[in-house]
């Protein structure tokens, strides 16, 4: 069985992944020939460069040997690429050319992700951590080009004694850049979640816009959240907002839903699924399967 078929079969065992995504996944590794780009090596870094003007509906899944500490993926000008991130502890760097577009999806895992965006390029990311184990995610995004755009969204459902951490650094270095960072979590039992968001708007990044928020619901008095959203702004002509909130579920909201005929359990699940749905509503092919997964993993008590 080749690598592409292998990854496809392994994902088919997870009903969470939409069928149209599974059917379109292509695995890329440095020991196989690719019609989509070329491989190269420099010391401990492995490089993959997509061919120009790629607009395939294929979802790419990269595999590289552990001997390389970094994988760099270059997306040329005007190309459109979708990537399902493979589990790896190495540095994974994405370089987006002018007016390139990257849709990037990752399950919550230990990772070190770096993105650089040139003029007019767009990054759309979603992390799902619904049945996550202990993990720490480090992310760096540099908006280097005029009108570059980054939309970063994450959702977590942590149970038992899971510890999850996400650290996101976004730098606006050019005018008219845009970033949105939306991270939401639900914590039960003795789980813990740590969010650190650092957004910097440099002097040259006039007329930029940035939004950052972290919202969390606690289902247990033993669950714990540490949230630290931070902004550094060095230009007066920007629009910037940030904030965080952590709280138990509002009983008044649940009571209102119960007056509409729902049980307490049904009301809580409906409310919590809707809360996390905000992070993946822009991905319609994932919505139904993600809703089902959340409902299955939320406790009935």
PyMOL commands that set and color helices and strands:
alter all, ss='L'
color gray80, all
select helices_A, chain A and resi 3-12+19-23+251-258+264-277+284-297
alter helices_A, ss='H'
color red, helices_A
select strands_A, chain A and resi 25-29+37-42+45-50+59-63+70-75+80-84+91-96+101-107+111-117+122-129+135-143+149-158+163-172+178-187+192-201+209-218+224-233+239-248
alter strands_A, ss='S'
color yellow, strands_A
deselect
rebuild
show_as cartoon
